[in-house]
């Protein structure tokens, strides 16, 4: 059997064996081995006889048998271990990258305060530093620790020391104060006294450590204080000498003493004097109040009473009886002048307080019958002189008030039948009819007048005047007229009226309620002015607006059975013109919509940006809002009617109106009609004539807002974009627009001052800083209150007297919302244009400002509040500068001309790198850079570290293009092109999760990053 096996070649005896595989050999290293926190190193390794490697420690995963890999940013010392295995076994090596702490510097001066010409000694030390450089009041390279005398000092000096090491740098300063000689001030009050009277000495000093008295007093004194002289018999001199580190000073005060003057002659015993003036009174409405005066003097005495400084005819006795018949007499002052042949005496005034009756709740309203189904109307032009018009849905009529200057049918109300176009009948109503108001049941039409203090009521069933209502007089006895009229919903015989006087100021004379022609007791004060009125859904609440004042006071009134009371008043400068109510909201011609219940803004209809809103029309039944707009003003091309969805605020159509009359009005009529009234015509149009706004093609652009802006800033806390609007904008110039990028709506405007330009937002979104290019100043807006917090100037040119400094660029100090860095510029261009970089804390400049000859048009903070980067685009050398910021101000460190070879528009910092519009990614501390392959130089740049992208806005000819790059590899990732033939572009910003925005001429573009392919 054994022989058989051997014959088949299966035996093993006498065969050879293979040599064993050698074990792997591994080499692993890190370069550099020591780094600063937040930077990285590169690992390099190679191996022999290995089939694979695995990482552990500060890295992980499978690795090739050789290679190079970045550690990424490190914040602590890390050990990277690599194990390579093969057939012969394994080998393990480690490399450690040490993260070196940044240097820490201490510096002090002894003494810290000295006299002019004396010297102090500086002592300093540092840790983790390889070298130090002095700046400020000293200069040159210094050891990492040491002492050094300052030499003789004539002025206060700040000695700054910057120490650098692998871990970065640290800057500290020591200030030696040169104390000036003391200055003493001493005064006596009074300086002149009578014999044996006393005066009081008051003194103060600066830079003094102690004082000594001499002359008429003696001994040591505090450096400031007061002290009586005691009784003085003769003129005396009091001298005070104060000494301090800087020397001494002496000042004196002289007290003149003179004998008393003879007593004055007694007053003429015959002239009247007031013994008991009129006393203030509080009485109920229609209850008599009695004012009286008691006076002495030689008779006969005469009396003249005054009401608010106006003489009252017939009020010539010592007693005045007043019976207030109106609440408008509340808080009225009454005074009297008592006279005789020897003179007159004027009393103080007594105040009349009128106690109002308690308000009585409204009874239940009468629901109006529903109007008939509205019929379609046809376009028409009606030639008629008018002051006002209103639509009657029960009869498909328009009623118009015909003024006194009409060539025919003057001083009447015309009925216009929309079905036939017939005009008539005309109802004669009296002198110059103006405002019209219709009861919601179609029963009555109320007519106000400008020629007579009356309101007339027309019973529409018979088209006859059935009631003439006297509006009465104001407390001064002057007649009042109807400024606006509104009938209470559900109360056809009740109306509210805004009263206006023509004689006294203010012209507004309160808001009153009339029931069946009788004025009710509760009437608002004359100072509570609302010349525009509108009811909401219920009769219990009336809304008013005073559009005659800059505050645009928006008021809510509570309506009771016995009158009207002001509920609240809110200044609303955004409103103006005739207000309209619809679906719980107040509509204004400006496009703003205010929630009637909360008084908060609901939104803004994006009317054509270059047009002025004249009137708004709310159509709640069809969820529409209409606006009549004018391009510029009187004499401009025709007006335009714009329609919007009342819920989404989006435009649904527009049509050119058949008139350019600036005094036009707009109402809804019929089922499909709009009517425009001018002073001489009424035009009727159909709503389907408003051409629908075509939907935008599926865009490259998420949205476009028609608004000219100088700069943009994004608020991530509130998801708002802020835009600075120049003064050339007709309506909202010199303001900040608040934009909701999600809805593309301009939510509000905030007036800030002359020519707002650059914007800078604090990193906590508390403050928005705005440069005012027309005033040479900066305003700070508190975004929590949307109010201007402070305004501060930037200084003036005291050398060439060329006016104030302006902002070239500005940036908020990281982590310090109250501090702003400003690159200042002399716009007149005299001498050196650049005027230094200054740090302003709550508007106050720190003392150290970078020199004017060290130009920086662009500034940007780095990762730390102590590091600022700048670029001088006015210099042919195009220097890049690094500056140090500390508690004293700004110090320029160095300038490098090897980075930029020409002009750049801007740069932005992110993740340790500056990205410039020239197409460069710059390490600002190592002073090295890598190219970015832009198609052409950009005009704006925006890094997005969170998404590893950097975006550039470039402007080839009439187009704009956004180009996107990977921040890590600097490779192109996509682009997006649009058309806009304006050259004024810039301010590229990121907003929301995926939004970009920039300005171009009179537009702001909103772009989604997903569209950039």
Secondary structure, DSSP 4 states (H G I P E B T S, - for coil): -HHHHHHTT---TT---PPPPPPPEEEEEEESSEEETT---EEEEEEES-SEEEEEETS-EEE-SSEEEE----SS-EEEEEEEEETTEEEEEEEEEEEEPPPEEEEEEESSEEETT---EEEEEEES-SEEEEEETS-EEE-SSEEEE----SS-EEEEEEEEETTEEEEEEEEEEEEPPPEEEEEEESSEEETTB--EEEEEEES-SEEEEEESS-EEE-SSEEEE---BSS-EEEEEEEEETTEEEEEEEEEEEEPPPPPPPPPPTTS-EEEEPPPPEEEETT-EEEEE-EEESSSPPEEEEEETTEE-TT--SSEEEEE--SGGGTTEEEEEEEEETTEEEEPPPEEEEEEPPPP-PPPPP-PPPPPPPPPP---EEEE---SEEEEETTTTEEEEEEPTT-SSS-SEEEEEETTT--EEEEEE--TTEEEEEE-TTS-EEEEEESSSSEEEEEETTTTEEEEEEE--B-TTS-BEEEEEEEEPTT-TTEEEEEEEESSSSSSEEEEEEEETTEE-SB---TTS--SEEEE-SSTTEEEEEETTSTT-EEEEEEEETTEEEEEEEEE-TT--S--EEETTEEE-TTSEEEETTT--EEEE----TT-EEEEEEEEGGGTEEEEEEESSSTTSSPPEEEEEETTT--EEEEEE-S---TT-EEEEETTTEEEEE-SSEEEEEEGGGSEEPPPPPS-S-SEEE----S-EEEETTTTEEEEEE-TTSTTT-SEEEEEETTTTEEEEEEE--TTEEEEEE-TTSSEEEEEETTTTEEEEEETTTTEEEEEEE--B-TTT---BEEEEEEEEPTT-TTEEEEEEEETT--S-SEEEEEEEETTEE-SB---TTS--SEEEE-SSTTEEEEE-TTSTT--EEEEEEETTEEEEEEEE-SS-SS--S-EEEETTEEEETTTEEEETTTTEEEE---SS--SEEEEEGGGTEEEEEE--TTEEEEEEEETTT--EEEEEEEE---S-EEEEEEETTTEEEEEETTEEEEEEGGG--
